[in-house]
Amino acid sequence: MQLSKRLGAIASLVPEGAKLVDVGTDHGYIPIYLTKNHKASYCIASDINKGPLESAKRNRDKYQLSGIELRQGSGLQTIKLEDRMDTVVIAGMGGYLVHDILELDLVLVKTMRTLILQPQNNIPEIRRYVHSIGFKIAREVFLEEEGKYYTIIVAVPGVESYVKPCHYEYGQYLLEEGSDLYKRWLQHKQKGYADIITKLQTLEGNQTAERMSELQQANELIEEALKCMH
Ligand SMILES: C[S@@+](CC[C@H](N)C(=O)[O-])C[C@H]1O[C@@H](n2cnc3c(N)ncnc32)[C@H](O)[C@@H]1O
């Protein structure tokens, strides 16, 4: 089976022999791929909705895979400490939902060896949050697929905090890695800010001044981030 670029990147970050929980598994592709390729030793494919789990079951049965258990429920509520899982994937969901899922089961989360998180938005908040719960960011992957951009965060137990605000906003790992794709994306974003600032300069009013100050701050942050890349 062939995974999409985004799901393939997530699967490639799963440690060999992982006991993996895929929260919000939907189609179940990640557990299926990892089990089929003998990368995970055991998987729980979990989803809050019945429809996605039925689709995951059909896909699992099609490949005749044992070693993937399906559970229905919200977030990590389907997992017990006795399951002794060591890796969590939460992908394709909003940042606040990712945060709430981790926060609700912190005791369990803190027993994990690896968290692989791909929030669709609010990525800086997730970086801050994983640091606040005793995880460090071991790696990040930034990728483009069909015109959309995705960030995957791999967190492992450890103490870490970033000194520069731009490291939370844009990811210390990604800035240090300095890929051409990421640089182009940052430059494009910066141009977007600059264009709006130019337009706002022709307008007047309190609201405009407030928005202008926000944009100038955002612009400074992105400039700082781009400097970190050199
Ligand atoms: C957009 S899909 C993402 C599927 C897959 N993880 C991916 O990245 O392609 C979101 C999935 O999360 C499930 N979901 C939404 N809220 C959830 C929650 N609180 N707990 C577990 N699953 C949830 C939905 O039913 C849906 O199957």
The ligand as a MOL file (V3000), in Angstrom:
LIG
                    3D

  0  0  0     0  0            999 V3000
M  V30 BEGIN CTAB
M  V30 COUNTS 27 29 0 0 0
M  V30 BEGIN ATOM
M  V30 1 C -9.1830 14.6890 9.4970 0
M  V30 2 S -9.2380 13.0870 10.1580 0 CHG=1
M  V30 3 C -7.5180 12.7250 10.2800 0
M  V30 4 C -7.2660 11.2830 10.0320 0
M  V30 5 C -5.8180 10.8310 10.1160 0
M  V30 6 N -5.3170 10.9120 11.4800 0
M  V30 7 C -4.9490 11.6150 9.1790 0
M  V30 8 O -4.0960 12.3470 9.6430 0
M  V30 9 O -5.1430 11.4760 7.9460 0 CHG=-1
M  V30 10 C -9.7140 13.3110 11.8300 0
M  V30 11 C -10.1780 12.0530 12.4860 0
M  V30 12 O -10.1670 12.2700 13.8820 0
M  V30 13 C -11.3560 11.7690 14.4380 0
M  V30 14 N -11.5820 12.5290 15.6810 0
M  V30 15 C -12.0700 13.7660 15.8230 0
M  V30 16 N -12.0880 14.1280 17.1160 0
M  V30 17 C -11.5890 13.0780 17.8090 0
M  V30 18 C -11.3610 12.8220 19.1820 0
M  V30 19 N -11.6440 13.7240 20.1270 0
M  V30 20 N -10.8300 11.6350 19.5250 0
M  V30 21 C -10.5520 10.6980 18.5960 0
M  V30 22 N -10.7540 10.8790 17.2810 0
M  V30 23 C -11.2660 12.0560 16.8970 0
M  V30 24 C -12.4120 11.9210 13.3640 0
M  V30 25 O -13.4730 11.0170 13.5320 0
M  V30 26 C -11.5770 11.6400 12.1040 0
M  V30 27 O -11.6040 10.2790 11.7770 0
M  V30 END ATOM
M  V30 BEGIN BOND
M  V30 1 1 1 2
M  V30 2 1 2 3
M  V30 3 1 2 10
M  V30 4 1 3 4
M  V30 5 1 4 5
M  V30 6 1 5 6
M  V30 7 1 5 7
M  V30 8 2 7 8
M  V30 9 1 7 9
M  V30 10 1 10 11
M  V30 11 1 11 12
M  V30 12 1 11 26
M  V30 13 1 12 13
M  V30 14 1 13 14
M  V30 15 1 13 24
M  V30 16 1 14 15
M  V30 17 1 14 23
M  V30 18 2 15 16
M  V30 19 1 16 17
M  V30 20 1 17 18
M  V30 21 2 17 23
M  V30 22 1 18 19
M  V30 23 2 18 20
M  V30 24 1 20 21
M  V30 25 2 21 22
M  V30 26 1 22 23
M  V30 27 1 24 25
M  V30 28 1 24 26
M  V30 29 1 26 27
M  V30 END BOND
M  V30 END CTAB
M  END
